[in-house]
Amino acid sequence: MKKIIFSVMLLCSSTIGFAQLLDVTSTEKVNLPEGTVADIVTLSPKGDYMLLSDQKKQGLQKFDFRTGEIKSVTKALGSNYNAKISDDGNTVFFRENQFGKDRLKKTALKSVNLTTGEVKTLVQPTREMKAVQTGTRPEVSIKYGQLMITRNGKTEILSPNGQSGQSYLWPSVSPDGTKVVYYLATKGAYTCNIDGTDVKFVGNIRAPKWYNNEIVVGMNDKDNGEFVTSSSIVAYAADGSEKQVLTGSDKIAMYPTATKDGGKIAFTTPQGEAYIINVKTK
């Protein structure tokens, strides 16, 4: 079997001084094919593959951890934004941007079956793309800076911290469908119940994602106005009560993603590298 992951590093030093939410066993660099650049990655629910996007190229690719093979999923313009994977790992949902003769952008929602390659259009191209439920859980999205929620086919404003002067980013629903995590510009990450109640400040992390129903992960990045100078992956209890730094200062770790049931967290670096953090819940 081809070995596709190397550079195992224990991260004991990166967690000293903080609560131990997760037991970090190792961090491994993913051995991507030569010439492959990973800007943002999304782990499959079982952690057997990941989707990766390269901002210099168009579309999404699938990297199989077992075989080391990489295949194109779609070359659709805009598909690298907020792509999602079904719970069984067989279907990828993505957006496709289209420009007409009027030069106005319209966006369609599509799906592709990874086994058969069949592509379906779930929402025809529209100027007002809303979140679409691809399962039973509610979906969240951003519209004009406001946090929106879609339930039973109806989309409405959620915006738990209020609407005036607020700008929401990076929302997602917890695996059990009961909570939402999101980022509030200049303030940090928050969680709330699915109905917008019980708002909790989590911490100063961006691009937050759920690790499981009790823990979120995000990046604590700093820049000098031109480029990122440092960034670490940080885990927080969903109510902000506990914190754990998962990566060291030896690399700029950004844009984390986790498997559905925990166990693996992936991140990328500005150099286009991808890493896997292997963890156990305490």
N, C-alpha and C positions, 0 to 999 in steps of 0.2 A: 504493500500500500504506500502510496506516495506521501511523504511527510510534508505537510503544508504549513505547519506552525512551528516557530522556533523562538529562540531568545527568551527563555523562561526566567523571570525575575521575581523574587519574593519582595513584597512591599511592606515589610514590617515597619520600616522607618517612617513611612508616609502616614501611618495611623496613630503614631505616638501622640498622646495628649488629648485625644478625642474619644468619645464613646465608641464602642465596638458594635455597630449595627450589623455588620457583615464580617465574615471570616474570609479574608482575602488569601487565597492559596497560591496564586501565581498570576503573572501578566505575561501574555504571549504575543509576539508580533506575528501578524498574518503574512504568510509568504505569498503575496500577490504576484500574478504573472508579470513579467518584465513589460514596462510601459503602461501598466495599469495604475491609475491615480484614484484614490478614494477621498472624496471631499466629505461626503456624508454617507453613513451606512445605516441599514435597518436590519436587525437580526430577525430571523424567522422565529415563530413561537417555540419551536423545539430546539433552536440553536444549531440546526444542521446546515444552514446556508445563510447568506446575508445578501441583501440588495445593496448595490453601491452606485453612487452617482459621481460623475466628474463634471464640474462646472464648465470645463473647457470643451466638453463633448456633449452630445445630445442623448438623452434617454437614460435607461436603467439597465444594469447588468446584474446577473445572479452568479455569486461565487459559492461553489459547493465545497464545504470544508473537508468532506471525506475524499473526494477525487481531485480537488485542486483545480477543477475545470471552471471556466468563466464563460457565460453565455449571455447574449443580448436578450433582454426581456421586452423592451420596446425602445424605439428611437423617437418617440413622440416628444415634441417640444413642450417643456413644462412638466414632464413626468417625474423629474427629480424632486419636485416640491411635494412634501407630505404624502409620499406613497405609503400604502398600507398593505398588510398581508393578512389573509383570512386566518381564523383560528386553527384550521387544519393545515395551513401552510401551502395549500395547492393553488390559491388564487391571489393575484396582486391587483390592487385597485390603484389607479393613477389618473392624473389629469392630463389633458392634451390641449394646448393653446393653439388657436387658429386665428389667422388674420385674413379678413375679406378684402374686397376691392376698396372699401371705405377705410381700410387700415385700422379698424377697430378690433381689439382683441376679444375673442370669445373663447370660452373654456368648456370642454366636454369632460364628463367623467366616464372612464372606461375600466374594463377588467380584462385580465388575460389569465387563462388557465395554463399553469406551468407544465402540465402533463400533455395536453393536446395542442397547446398554442392558440386555442380559440380566443378571439378578441370580441368582446361585447361592448356596445355603447349603452351605458346606464342612464346617462343624462345627455341630451343633445346639446350642441354648442350654445352657450348663453352668455350674456353680459353680466348676469347676476348669479354666479355659481354659489349654491348653498351647500351646506353639509348634507350628505345623503347617508342614511343608515344602511350599512352593509351587513348588519346583523341585528340582534335584539337590543344591544346597548344603545343608549343615546349617543349622539355625535356632537362635538363642539367645533366651532370654527371662528374665524375673525372676519368682521365686516366693518370697514371704515374705523378700525381701531377698537371696536366693541366686541365683547365675547358673546357669541351666539350659541344656542343649544337647539338641536333638532331631536324631537321625540314624536313618534307616531306620525311622521311625515310633516310635522309642523315645526317651523323655525321661528324662534323668538329671542329677544335680548336677555342675556343672563347677567353679565357685568356686575359681579358681586361687590366690587369696590366702588360702584357708582359709575356714571357715564361721563359727566362733565370733566374735561381735562385729563381723562385717563386713556391710556393706550395699552391694550392687551396683546400679548404675543404667546406663541407656543403652547396652546391649550391641549390637554388630552384627558380622556376619561380613564379612571382606574379599571383594572381588569374585571372587578366585580360590578362595575357600572354604577357605583354609589357616590363617587367623588370626582372632582375635577382638579387638576393642577394647571397653573398658568403663570405667566410672567407679566408683571406690571412694570412698564417702562420707568426706569430710574429708581425703582423701589425694590424689586426683587421678586422671588417666587412665592406664590400663595396656593393654598388648597381650600376647597369648600365642599359642602354637600352638593349633590347633583341638582338640588333646587336653589342653590346659591346661598344657603344659610351656613352658619358656623365657619366663617372665614378665618383662616389661620395663616399667619406669616411664617413661611418656611425658612428662608435664608437668602443670602445674596448670591444666587446662582441663576444662570441663564440657560435657555433651552432645556427646561426640566422635563423629565420623563418618569413614568412609573416604573419602579423595579418590581414591586408587588403592591398589594393593597395598603401596606403600611409604610412603605419606604419610597422616596423619590430620589432620582439622581440628576445632576446637572453639572454645568461647568462654571467655575469661578475664574473668568478670564480678565486680563488686564491688557491695556494697549497704551501706546504713546501718541495716539492721534492718527497714526499712519498704519501701524500693523500691530498684531498681538504680540506682546512681550512675554507673557506667561499665562498658563491656564492649567487648572487641575480638575479632575473629576471628583465630585463630592456627593456623598449620600447623606440624606436627612430623613429623620422620622417625619411622617406626613404632617404632624402638628408643629414641627420645628423644634421639638424638645431635645433632640439628639443630633449630633453631626459626626461624620467620619470622612476624612480625606482619603481617597482611594489610590491616588497616583502621586508620584514624587515630583521633584523639581527638575528632573533630568530631561523631561520632554514636555511639549506644549500639547496637552490632552484636551480635545474639544468634542462637542456634539455626541454625548453618550446615547446609547440605545440598549435595551435589555430584552432578554427572552421573556415570553409570556409568564412562565412559572418560576422565573428567577434562575440563578445558577451562572449566567454569563452576562457581562456588560461589555459592549464594544465602544470604541471611540476612535477618532481619527486625529491626525496631526496636520499642521499647515504644509508639511512636505508630501502629503498624500498617502501617508502610511496608515494602516489600520491595526488595532490591537484588541485583544480579548482579555478581560479581567475575569478570572475564574473565582467565584465566591460561593460561600455558604451562609445562609441566614442564621444568626445567633439564636 
